[in-house]
């Protein structure tokens, strides 16, 4: 989810196209500078990565080689890569001759520059292994999986974590094709975000099996993804299916049975799906996000599996990234809204086409709530700009403010005209990085076309460079949520909880209700809520999280066992971080609970989530 460098015109280099791709372009505007990479792509850049790695579960490391193809400016004799705690044994050219290399000063966030003296070499081979603490890799012991018998490994590269297991230029603007041979214990299966050349694997050394993969398209390196475990597959249709552990595969496939229809719907909206297959991998609970848009293979959290398909909008979101994010990618993480805002808007259009206008309106109305929350909670007005700091915009504003901006344009110009523009936009910029300035230039040239009245009506610069929310923002309102608001008013007025009929409520209705309740509640009222609605034992992680936050805010002791059961069983940051923050906010009451439960839960969390919780527990503060 995050950035390219300023390149003097005389040094612009264009990589040879990967199969089926137009030649990649390095953007030359000031906005394309990526502050989160050490790479100097105007001097030398990686065009292809070829991995040959073995997954060592006892040591918790990936070890082997990465061969990099390089495009260099005339006279260039070195290349700078991104490195985060890689243990490098040697670096050679394609003929095996040793090359000099050095690792620069380490930063806890960015890692360190790895500089290789390449001379005239244009292919280098790095022999290395990852560190056991690699931020991209989640190594799970058997008890943390659904089957409880075999270990599991998954990677999460966004935004700059892949430099902890792949030595390359880890910037979204430096697109690269890639291939891989992954060797794993023979009782496990490897899958990656690419064409699967050997789905059944091939025999390697005794007790080992190798799997081969190929991505011919140039992609941002954060989209190279790997999972290894007791993984099985079932088809949904000719180009989509579900991977999961055997014990949950049937359940997961049933919940995600609309996936093929989603792909077809998305194509009807904004053009051909360009990635071949679209499959979903449902991971163990420690996966830190709702989903990750890895090409050909979305990684998804099991928390979306609630039995009623009310959370498959997560899959619609990750699928939409196949256009906005994977096909056209933010060149820097300062413009993450170009990935997330576009995708959130697109996701809502898929939901509307498949499930109707009211379902889409319900999801959009809830996003409006999140938009208001982050606008009010931002640490400074500047943190609400869509074109933000290198680490991105505050909270979820890249999703919510970004999608609201695009919806506002739709309402201003009309849906048919807007859809035609977006279809052309994805086609014009396919397999390319993009900046906010580049998008606005394209928008003005292709949609506005000098119409001064429309330019003034849209207020484009205020949306992307200004603070807060422009006055022309469109708020989609949901009749479904309006009914929940009526229920909230009755409950807040003292109506018995037993008078509420929740039997047909979707997850979204539950969230509107629980998050809309007054934050101050008596113990008696909380007990009534819990007894009647069975909130402390809810199997829906969204509901459980929202309930625990409310109860913790009132220091409601009866939920302490529910907290202790919930926190180790879910690894998704969206659901557990609010619970930890609520506990920490209750200082003397909540901090001991947080520390005790975290000590048991931490081994099952992804490194990025564990690091975030380490920080807030250490400081005692509750950053967003």
C-alpha positions as CSV (number, residue, x, y, z in Angstrom):
1,X,0.0,0.0,0.0
2,X,2.6,2.7,-0.6
3,X,6.2,4.8,-3.9
4,X,9.5,6.2,-7.8
5,X,12.3,8.7,-7.9
6,X,12.9,12.0,-9.7
7,X,14.8,11.0,-12.8
8,X,16.7,13.5,-15.0
9,X,15.5,13.2,-18.6
10,X,18.9,12.3,-19.8
11,X,19.0,9.3,-17.6
12,X,15.5,7.9,-18.1
13,X,15.7,4.2,-18.8
14,X,12.9,2.1,-20.1
15,X,12.8,-1.6,-19.2
16,X,12.1,-4.1,-21.9
17,X,8.5,-5.2,-21.7
18,X,7.5,-8.3,-19.9
19,X,5.4,-10.7,-22.0
20,X,2.1,-9.0,-22.9
21,X,3.0,-5.7,-21.2
22,X,3.5,-2.3,-22.7
23,X,7.0,-0.9,-22.0
24,X,7.1,0.3,-18.4
25,X,7.7,4.0,-17.8
26,X,9.6,5.7,-15.0
27,X,7.7,8.8,-14.0
28,X,9.7,11.9,-13.9
29,X,7.6,14.3,-11.9
30,X,8.6,15.5,-8.4
31,X,5.6,13.6,-6.9
32,X,7.1,10.3,-8.1
33,X,10.0,10.4,-5.6
34,X,9.9,7.4,-3.3
35,X,11.3,8.2,0.1
36,X,10.8,4.7,1.3
37,X,13.3,3.0,-0.9
38,X,17.1,3.3,-1.1
39,X,17.0,2.4,-4.8
40,X,18.3,4.8,-7.5
41,X,16.4,3.5,-10.5
42,X,17.7,6.4,-12.7
43,X,21.1,4.7,-12.4
44,X,20.2,1.0,-12.3
45,X,16.9,-0.8,-11.8
46,X,15.8,-4.4,-11.3
47,X,13.6,-5.6,-14.2
48,X,13.2,-9.3,-13.2
49,X,13.6,-11.4,-10.1
50,X,14.2,-15.2,-10.2
51,X,13.9,-16.9,-6.8
52,X,15.2,-20.4,-5.8
53,X,14.4,-20.7,-2.1
54,X,13.8,-23.4,0.5
55,X,11.4,-22.9,3.4
56,X,13.2,-24.0,6.6
57,X,10.5,-24.3,9.2
58,X,12.6,-25.2,12.2
59,X,14.9,-22.2,11.7
60,X,12.0,-20.0,10.4
61,X,14.0,-18.7,7.5
62,X,13.8,-18.8,3.7
63,X,17.2,-19.6,2.2
64,X,18.6,-19.9,-1.3
65,X,19.3,-17.4,-4.2
66,X,17.7,-14.5,-5.9
67,X,18.9,-13.7,-9.4
68,X,18.2,-10.2,-10.6
69,X,18.2,-8.9,-14.1
70,X,19.3,-5.2,-14.3
71,X,18.8,-2.3,-16.6
72,X,21.4,0.3,-16.1
73,X,22.2,3.8,-17.5
74,X,25.3,4.1,-19.6
75,X,28.4,4.0,-17.4
76,X,26.6,2.8,-14.3
77,X,28.7,0.4,-12.2
78,X,26.6,-0.2,-9.1
79,X,23.0,-0.9,-8.1
80,X,21.3,-0.1,-4.8
81,X,18.8,-2.6,-3.4
82,X,16.6,-2.6,-0.4
83,X,17.5,-4.9,2.5
84,X,16.0,-5.6,5.9
85,X,18.1,-8.0,8.0
86,X,18.9,-10.4,5.1
87,X,21.9,-12.6,5.9
88,X,23.9,-12.5,2.7
89,X,26.5,-15.2,2.0
90,X,27.8,-14.0,-1.4
91,X,26.9,-12.0,-4.5
92,X,28.2,-13.0,-8.0
93,X,27.6,-12.2,-11.6
94,X,25.9,-14.7,-13.9
95,X,29.2,-16.5,-14.5
96,X,29.8,-17.0,-10.7
97,X,32.4,-14.3,-10.4
98,X,32.3,-12.6,-7.0
99,X,31.1,-9.0,-6.8
100,X,31.8,-6.5,-4.1
101,X,28.9,-5.4,-2.0
102,X,28.1,-3.5,1.2
103,X,25.2,-2.8,3.5
104,X,24.6,0.7,4.7
105,X,23.2,2.2,7.9
106,X,20.1,0.4,9.2
107,X,16.8,2.1,9.9
108,X,14.1,0.2,12.0
109,X,11.5,1.1,9.4
110,X,13.2,1.2,6.0
111,X,15.9,-1.3,6.6
112,X,19.2,-0.6,4.9
113,X,20.7,0.0,1.4
114,X,22.4,-2.9,-0.2
115,X,24.9,-1.6,-2.7
116,X,26.4,-4.0,-5.2
117,X,29.3,-3.1,-7.5
118,X,28.0,-4.6,-10.7
119,X,30.6,-3.3,-13.2
120,X,29.4,-4.5,-16.6
121,X,27.2,-7.3,-15.1
122,X,23.5,-7.1,-15.9
123,X,22.5,-10.2,-14.0
124,X,23.6,-10.8,-10.4
125,X,23.0,-13.8,-8.1
126,X,22.6,-13.2,-4.4
127,X,23.0,-16.2,-2.0
128,X,21.3,-15.4,1.3
129,X,18.7,-16.3,3.9
130,X,16.0,-14.2,5.6
131,X,16.2,-13.4,9.3
132,X,13.8,-15.4,11.7
133,X,12.2,-12.0,12.5
134,X,11.6,-11.0,8.9
135,X,8.7,-8.6,8.9
136,X,7.0,-10.1,5.8
137,X,6.9,-13.7,7.0
138,X,4.4,-15.3,9.4
139,X,5.7,-18.7,10.6
140,X,2.9,-20.5,12.4
141,X,3.2,-23.6,14.6
142,X,0.6,-26.3,14.1
143,X,-1.7,-25.2,17.0
144,X,-2.2,-21.8,15.2
145,X,-3.7,-23.4,12.1
146,X,-7.1,-24.8,11.4
147,X,-5.8,-28.4,11.2
148,X,-3.6,-28.2,14.3
149,X,-1.2,-30.8,12.8
150,X,1.1,-29.1,10.3
151,X,3.0,-25.7,10.4
152,X,2.1,-22.8,8.1
153,X,4.0,-19.9,6.5
154,X,2.6,-16.9,4.7
155,X,4.1,-13.6,3.5
156,X,2.7,-10.1,3.6
157,X,4.7,-7.7,1.5
158,X,2.7,-4.4,1.5
159,X,4.0,-1.9,1.9
160,X,7.8,-2.3,2.3
161,X,8.0,-5.7,4.0
162,X,9.2,-7.8,1.1
163,X,12.7,-6.5,1.4
164,X,13.0,-8.7,4.5
165,X,12.9,-11.9,2.4
166,X,13.6,-10.8,-1.2
167,X,16.7,-8.6,-2.1
168,X,15.3,-6.3,-4.7
169,X,14.2,-2.6,-5.2
170,X,11.2,-2.6,-3.0
171,X,9.3,0.3,-4.4
172,X,5.8,0.2,-6.0
173,X,7.0,2.3,-8.9
174,X,9.8,-0.1,-9.9
175,X,7.7,-2.8,-11.5
176,X,9.4,-6.2,-12.1
177,X,8.5,-9.6,-13.6
178,X,9.5,-12.6,-11.5
179,X,9.7,-16.4,-11.3
180,X,10.3,-18.7,-8.4
181,X,11.2,-22.3,-7.4
182,X,10.1,-22.9,-3.8
183,X,11.1,-26.1,-2.0
184,X,9.1,-27.2,1.0
185,X,8.7,-30.3,3.2
186,X,7.0,-32.9,1.1
187,X,3.8,-33.0,3.2
188,X,3.2,-29.3,2.6
189,X,2.1,-27.3,-0.5
190,X,3.4,-24.0,-1.7
191,X,1.3,-21.4,-3.6
192,X,2.3,-18.0,-4.9
193,X,0.8,-14.9,-6.5
194,X,1.6,-16.0,-10.1
195,X,1.0,-18.7,-12.7
196,X,1.4,-22.1,-11.0
197,X,3.6,-24.1,-13.3
198,X,3.7,-27.2,-11.2
199,X,0.4,-27.3,-9.1
200,X,1.3,-30.8,-7.8
201,X,4.9,-30.0,-7.2
202,X,7.9,-32.1,-8.3
203,X,10.2,-34.4,-6.3
204,X,13.3,-32.8,-4.8
205,X,15.6,-34.2,-2.2
206,X,14.1,-37.0,0.0
207,X,11.4,-35.4,2.1
208,X,11.2,-32.3,0.0
209,X,9.1,-31.1,-2.9
210,X,9.5,-28.1,-5.2
211,X,6.9,-25.8,-6.8
212,X,7.5,-23.5,-9.7
213,X,5.8,-20.2,-10.5
214,X,6.0,-17.4,-13.1
215,X,4.7,-13.9,-13.3
216,X,5.2,-12.5,-16.8
217,X,3.7,-9.1,-16.2
218,X,5.7,-6.3,-14.5
219,X,4.3,-5.9,-11.0
220,X,5.2,-3.8,-8.0
221,X,7.4,-6.0,-5.8
222,X,5.1,-5.8,-2.8
223,X,2.8,-8.1,-4.7
224,X,5.2,-11.1,-4.7
225,X,3.5,-13.4,-2.2
226,X,4.0,-16.9,-0.8
227,X,2.1,-19.4,1.4
228,X,3.1,-22.9,2.5
229,X,1.0,-25.3,4.5
230,X,-1.5,-28.1,4.5
231,X,-3.4,-26.4,1.6
232,X,-6.0,-27.9,-0.7
233,X,-8.0,-26.4,-3.6
234,X,-11.5,-26.5,-5.0
235,X,-12.8,-24.9,-8.1
236,X,-15.7,-22.4,-8.3
237,X,-15.7,-22.0,-12.1
238,X,-13.2,-22.2,-15.0
239,X,-11.0,-19.4,-13.7
240,X,-11.6,-19.1,-10.0
241,X,-11.4,-21.3,-6.9
242,X,-10.6,-21.4,-3.2
243,X,-7.5,-22.6,-1.4
244,X,-7.7,-23.4,2.3
245,X,-6.8,-26.0,4.9
246,X,-8.8,-29.3,4.4
247,X,-10.9,-29.0,7.5
248,X,-12.4,-25.6,6.4
249,X,-12.2,-25.8,2.6
250,X,-15.9,-26.7,2.0
251,X,-17.1,-24.0,4.4
252,X,-14.9,-21.4,2.9
253,X,-15.8,-22.3,-0.7
254,X,-19.5,-22.1,0.1
255,X,-19.1,-18.6,1.5
256,X,-17.0,-17.5,-1.5
257,X,-19.2,-19.2,-4.2
258,X,-19.9,-15.8,-5.8
259,X,-16.3,-15.2,-6.7
260,X,-16.6,-16.1,-10.3
261,X,-19.6,-13.9,-10.7
262,X,-17.6,-11.1,-9.2
263,X,-14.9,-11.4,-11.8
264,X,-17.4,-11.3,-14.6
265,X,-19.2,-8.3,-13.1
266,X,-16.0,-6.4,-12.6
267,X,-15.1,-7.0,-16.3
268,X,-18.4,-5.6,-17.4
269,X,-17.7,-2.5,-15.4
270,X,-14.2,-1.6,-16.3
271,X,-12.7,-3.9,-18.8
272,X,-10.9,-7.2,-19.2
273,X,-9.4,-9.1,-16.2
274,X,-5.7,-9.3,-17.2
275,X,-4.3,-11.8,-14.8
276,X,-5.5,-15.2,-16.0
277,X,-6.9,-16.9,-12.9
278,X,-8.5,-15.3,-9.9
279,X,-8.3,-17.6,-6.8
280,X,-8.7,-16.9,-3.1
281,X,-6.5,-18.4,-0.3
282,X,-8.2,-18.3,3.1
283,X,-5.4,-18.2,5.6
284,X,-5.2,-19.1,9.3
285,X,-6.5,-16.5,11.8
286,X,-3.2,-14.7,12.3
287,X,-3.3,-13.1,8.8
288,X,-3.2,-9.4,9.7
289,X,-5.6,-7.9,7.2
290,X,-9.0,-8.5,5.7
291,X,-7.5,-9.4,2.4
292,X,-4.4,-8.8,0.3
293,X,-4.7,-8.3,-3.5
294,X,-1.8,-10.5,-4.6
295,X,-2.2,-11.1,-8.4
296,X,-4.0,-14.3,-9.3
297,X,-4.4,-15.2,-5.6
298,X,-6.1,-13.0,-3.1
299,X,-5.0,-13.7,0.5
300,X,-8.0,-13.5,2.8
301,X,-8.7,-13.6,6.5
302,X,-11.0,-16.3,7.9
303,X,-12.9,-13.6,9.8
304,X,-14.9,-12.8,6.6
305,X,-16.4,-16.3,6.7
306,X,-19.5,-15.6,8.8
307,X,-22.0,-18.0,7.1
308,X,-24.2,-15.3,5.5
309,X,-21.9,-13.8,2.8
310,X,-22.3,-10.4,4.5
311,X,-18.5,-9.8,4.4
312,X,-17.6,-10.9,0.9
313,X,-17.3,-7.3,0.0
314,X,-13.7,-7.9,1.2
315,X,-13.3,-10.2,-1.8
316,X,-14.9,-7.6,-4.1
317,X,-12.4,-5.1,-2.8
318,X,-9.3,-7.3,-3.4
319,X,-10.6,-8.3,-6.9
320,X,-11.1,-4.6,-7.8
321,X,-7.4,-4.2,-6.9
322,X,-6.7,-6.3,-10.0
323,X,-7.4,-3.0,-11.9
324,X,-6.6,-0.3,-9.3
325,X,-3.4,-1.2,-7.6
326,X,-2.1,-4.1,-9.5
327,X,-2.8,-2.9,-13.1
328,X,-2.3,0.8,-12.3
329,X,-0.3,1.3,-9.2
330,X,0.5,4.2,-6.9
331,X,4.1,5.1,-7.7
332,X,4.6,6.1,-4.1
333,X,2.8,5.4,-0.8
334,X,2.1,9.1,-0.5
335,X,-0.5,8.4,-3.1
336,X,-2.0,5.3,-1.6
337,X,-5.4,6.6,-2.3
338,X,-4.8,5.9,-6.0
339,X,-4.9,2.2,-5.0
340,X,-7.3,2.2,-2.1
341,X,-9.7,5.0,-3.0
342,X,-10.2,3.7,-6.5
343,X,-10.6,0.2,-5.2
344,X,-13.1,1.1,-2.5
345,X,-15.2,2.9,-5.1
346,X,-14.9,0.0,-7.6
347,X,-15.7,-2.6,-4.8
348,X,-19.0,-0.7,-4.1
349,X,-20.0,-0.9,-7.8
350,X,-19.4,-4.6,-7.8
351,X,-21.5,-5.0,-4.7
352,X,-24.3,-2.9,-6.3
353,X,-24.3,-4.9,-9.5
354,X,-24.4,-8.3,-7.7
355,X,-26.4,-7.6,-4.6
356,X,-28.5,-4.5,-5.3
357,X,-28.4,-0.8,-4.6
358,X,-29.4,-1.0,-1.0
359,X,-26.6,-3.4,0.0
360,X,-24.2,-1.0,-1.8
361,X,-25.7,2.0,-0.1
362,X,-25.4,0.3,3.3
363,X,-21.7,-0.3,2.8
364,X,-21.1,3.2,1.5
365,X,-23.0,4.8,4.4
366,X,-20.9,2.9,6.9
367,X,-17.8,4.1,5.1
368,X,-19.1,7.6,5.6
369,X,-19.1,7.0,9.3
370,X,-15.5,5.9,9.1
371,X,-14.7,8.9,7.1
372,X,-16.1,11.2,9.7
373,X,-14.3,9.3,12.5
374,X,-10.9,9.7,10.8
375,X,-11.5,13.4,9.9
376,X,-12.3,14.1,13.6
377,X,-9.5,11.9,14.9
378,X,-6.7,13.1,12.7
379,X,-3.7,14.5,14.7
380,X,-3.5,17.5,12.4
381,X,-5.5,19.0,9.5
382,X,-2.5,18.2,7.2
383,X,-3.0,14.5,8.0
384,X,-6.3,14.5,6.1
385,X,-4.8,15.3,2.7
386,X,-5.1,12.5,0.1
387,X,-1.7,13.3,-1.3
388,X,0.0,12.6,2.1
389,X,3.2,11.8,3.8
390,X,5.5,9.0,2.6
391,X,3.8,6.6,5.0
392,X,0.4,7.5,3.7
393,X,-2.7,9.4,4.8
394,X,-4.2,9.2,8.3
395,X,-6.4,6.2,9.3
396,X,-8.5,4.9,6.4
397,X,-8.9,8.2,4.6
398,X,-7.1,6.9,1.5
399,X,-10.1,4.4,1.3
400,X,-12.9,6.6,2.5
401,X,-12.0,10.1,1.4
402,X,-10.6,8.7,-1.8
403,X,-13.7,6.7,-2.8
404,X,-16.0,9.6,-1.8
405,X,-14.0,11.9,-4.2
406,X,-14.5,9.5,-7.0
407,X,-18.2,9.1,-6.2
408,X,-18.5,12.9,-6.2
409,X,-17.1,13.0,-9.7
410,X,-19.6,10.3,-10.8
411,X,-22.5,12.3,-9.5
412,X,-21.2,15.4,-11.2
413,X,-20.7,14.0,-14.7
414,X,-23.1,11.1,-14.7
415,X,-22.4,7.4,-14.3
416,X,-22.1,6.4,-18.0
417,X,-19.6,9.2,-18.7
418,X,-17.6,8.4,-15.6
419,X,-17.6,4.6,-16.3
420,X,-16.3,5.3,-19.8
421,X,-13.5,7.4,-18.4
422,X,-12.5,4.8,-15.8
423,X,-12.4,2.0,-18.4
424,X,-10.2,4.1,-20.6
425,X,-8.0,5.1,-17.7
426,X,-7.2,1.6,-16.7
427,X,-6.4,0.7,-20.3
428,X,-4.2,3.8,-20.9
429,X,-2.1,3.2,-17.8
430,X,-2.1,-0.6,-17.6
431,X,1.0,-2.1,-16.0
432,X,2.2,1.4,-15.1
433,X,2.9,3.4,-11.9
434,X,0.8,6.5,-11.4
435,X,0.9,9.7,-9.2
436,X,-1.8,12.1,-8.1
437,X,-0.5,14.7,-10.4
438,X,-0.6,12.2,-13.3
439,X,-4.2,11.2,-12.5
440,X,-5.3,14.8,-12.4
441,X,-3.6,15.5,-15.7
442,X,-5.3,12.5,-17.3
443,X,-8.7,13.5,-15.8
444,X,-8.4,17.1,-17.1
445,X,-7.3,16.0,-20.6
446,X,-9.7,13.1,-21.1
447,X,-12.8,14.0,-19.0
448,X,-13.0,17.7,-18.3
449,X,-11.5,18.8,-21.6
450,X,-11.3,22.5,-20.8
451,X,-14.8,22.8,-19.3
452,X,-14.3,25.6,-16.8
453,X,-17.7,25.2,-15.2
454,X,-17.1,21.4,-14.6
455,X,-13.5,22.1,-13.3
456,X,-14.9,24.6,-10.8
457,X,-17.7,22.2,-9.8
458,X,-15.4,19.3,-9.1
459,X,-12.8,21.3,-7.1
460,X,-10.1,18.7,-7.9
461,X,-7.1,20.3,-6.2
462,X,-9.0,20.9,-3.0
463,X,-9.9,17.2,-2.9
464,X,-6.4,15.8,-3.2
465,X,-4.2,18.5,-1.8
466,X,-6.6,20.3,0.6
467,X,-7.4,19.4,4.2
468,X,-10.7,18.0,5.5
469,X,-13.7,17.3,3.3
470,X,-14.8,19.5,0.4
471,X,-18.3,20.9,0.5
472,X,-19.4,19.0,-2.6
473,X,-18.8,15.6,-1.1
474,X,-21.6,13.1,-1.8
475,X,-23.0,11.1,1.1
476,X,-24.9,8.0,0.1
477,X,-27.6,7.2,2.7
478,X,-28.9,3.7,3.5
479,X,-32.5,3.0,4.3
480,X,-31.4,-0.2,6.0
481,X,-29.1,1.8,8.4
482,X,-31.8,4.4,8.9
483,X,-33.9,1.7,10.4
484,X,-31.1,0.7,12.7
485,X,-30.8,4.3,13.7
486,X,-34.5,4.3,14.7
487,X,-33.8,1.2,16.8
488,X,-30.8,2.9,18.4
489,X,-33.0,5.9,19.3
490,X,-35.5,3.6,21.0
491,X,-32.8,1.7,22.9
492,X,-31.2,4.9,24.0
493,X,-34.6,6.0,25.2
494,X,-34.8,2.9,27.5
495,X,-36.5,0.3,25.3
496,X,-35.8,-3.3,26.4
497,X,-33.1,-5.0,24.5
498,X,-35.5,-8.0,24.1
499,X,-37.7,-5.8,22.0
500,X,-35.1,-5.7,19.2
501,X,-35.4,-8.3,16.4
502,X,-31.9,-9.0,15.2
503,X,-32.6,-12.3,13.5
504,X,-32.1,-10.9,10.0
505,X,-29.3,-8.4,10.7
506,X,-26.3,-8.4,8.6
507,X,-22.8,-7.7,10.0
508,X,-23.1,-4.1,8.8
509,X,-26.4,-3.6,10.7
510,X,-24.8,-5.1,13.8
511,X,-21.9,-2.7,13.6
512,X,-24.1,0.3,13.1
513,X,-26.0,-0.7,16.2
514,X,-23.1,-1.5,18.5
515,X,-21.0,1.4,17.4
516,X,-24.0,3.7,17.6
517,X,-24.8,2.9,21.2
518,X,-23.9,5.7,23.8
519,X,-20.4,5.0,25.0
520,X,-21.4,5.3,28.6
521,X,-23.5,2.4,29.8
522,X,-24.4,1.0,33.2
523,X,-23.3,-2.5,34.1
524,X,-27.0,-3.6,34.3
525,X,-27.6,-2.4,30.7
526,X,-24.4,-4.1,29.4
527,X,-25.5,-7.3,31.1
528,X,-28.9,-7.0,29.5
529,X,-27.3,-6.5,26.1
530,X,-25.0,-9.5,26.6
531,X,-27.6,-11.9,27.9
532,X,-30.1,-11.1,25.2
533,X,-27.8,-10.8,22.2
534,X,-25.1,-13.3,23.3
535,X,-22.4,-10.8,22.3
536,X,-19.6,-12.2,24.4
537,X,-19.8,-15.6,22.6
538,X,-20.5,-14.3,19.1
539,X,-18.7,-16.3,16.4
540,X,-18.7,-13.2,14.2
541,X,-15.4,-11.5,14.9
542,X,-16.7,-8.1,13.7
543,X,-19.6,-8.2,16.2
544,X,-17.4,-9.5,19.0
545,X,-14.7,-6.8,18.5
546,X,-17.3,-3.9,18.5
547,X,-19.0,-5.3,21.6
548,X,-15.7,-5.8,23.5
549,X,-14.7,-2.2,22.8
550,X,-18.0,-0.9,24.2
551,X,-17.8,-3.1,27.3
552,X,-14.1,-2.3,28.0
553,X,-14.8,1.4,27.8
554,X,-17.1,0.8,30.8
555,X,-14.8,-1.5,32.7
556,X,-17.3,-4.3,32.5
557,X,-15.7,-7.2,34.3
558,X,-17.8,-10.0,32.9
559,X,-16.2,-9.7,29.5
560,X,-12.7,-10.4,30.7
561,X,-13.0,-14.1,29.8
562,X,-14.3,-13.2,26.4
563,X,-11.4,-10.9,25.8
564,X,-9.0,-13.7,26.8
565,X,-10.5,-16.1,24.3
566,X,-10.9,-13.5,21.5
567,X,-7.4,-11.9,21.3
568,X,-5.4,-15.1,20.7
569,X,-7.9,-16.4,18.2
570,X,-7.9,-13.5,15.7
571,X,-4.9,-11.8,14.1
572,X,-6.6,-9.2,12.0
573,X,-5.5,-5.8,13.0
574,X,-8.8,-4.2,12.1
575,X,-10.5,-6.3,14.8
576,X,-7.9,-6.7,17.6
577,X,-6.1,-3.4,17.6
578,X,-9.3,-1.5,18.7
579,X,-9.6,-4.0,21.6
580,X,-6.0,-3.4,22.7
581,X,-6.4,0.3,22.4
582,X,-9.6,0.2,24.5
583,X,-7.8,-1.8,27.2
584,X,-4.8,0.6,27.2
585,X,-7.1,3.6,27.5
586,X,-8.5,2.1,30.7
587,X,-5.0,2.3,32.3
588,X,-5.0,0.6,35.7
589,X,-8.0,-1.7,34.8
590,X,-7.2,-2.5,31.2
591,X,-3.5,-2.5,31.0
592,X,-2.9,-5.6,33.1
593,X,-5.5,-7.4,31.0
594,X,-3.9,-6.3,27.8
595,X,-0.4,-7.4,28.9
596,X,-1.6,-10.8,30.2
597,X,-3.6,-11.7,27.1
598,X,-1.0,-10.4,24.7
599,X,1.7,-12.6,26.3
600,X,-0.3,-15.6,25.2
601,X,-1.5,-14.2,21.9
602,X,1.7,-12.7,20.5
603,X,3.2,-15.9,19.1
604,X,0.2,-16.2,16.7
605,X,0.4,-12.7,15.4
606,X,2.0,-11.5,12.2
607,X,5.2,-9.6,12.9
608,X,3.7,-6.3,11.7
609,X,0.8,-6.6,14.1
610,X,3.0,-7.8,17.0
611,X,5.3,-4.8,16.4
612,X,2.3,-2.4,16.5
613,X,1.1,-3.8,19.8
614,X,4.6,-3.9,21.2
615,X,4.8,-0.2,20.6
616,X,1.5,0.8,22.1
617,X,2.0,-1.4,25.2
618,X,5.5,0.0,25.7
619,X,4.4,3.6,25.4
620,X,1.0,3.2,27.0
621,X,-0.5,5.3,24.3
622,X,-3.1,4.5,21.7
623,X,-2.0,5.7,18.2
624,X,-4.3,5.0,15.2
